[in-house]
Amino acid sequence: MVSKSTTGLKKESAAALAVLFAPTIVIPIVMFLLEKDSFVRFYAVQVLILGLSLFVLQWTMAITIILLPLVPLLTVLGFVLWLIQIYKAWTGSKWSIPYIGKITEQVMTKL
């Protein structure tokens, strides 16, 4: 039996869509608020925390002139992590990004 989410999508599809549309910020938030499935909610929160973390790191590196050349590498790392998350969500395996996954678990228990 196929597990459906609150939105009517398979939970894997809903989680993958939350990650895929993470740059819009709106879709992961909507998926988090609408979905009751912990798998979908986990990926929605994890991708938001990852995006916020990368944003803060990139701005910090940009302000520090000596670290400015590393900003493109951080962008590539973020893109690779985004692709991996899409794949893992689509295949139905729960994948925690090191450090970010722990923070996500803590946030999920508080929400």
Order of alpha helices (4+ residues) and beta strands (2+ residues): alpha-alpha-alpha-alpha-alpha
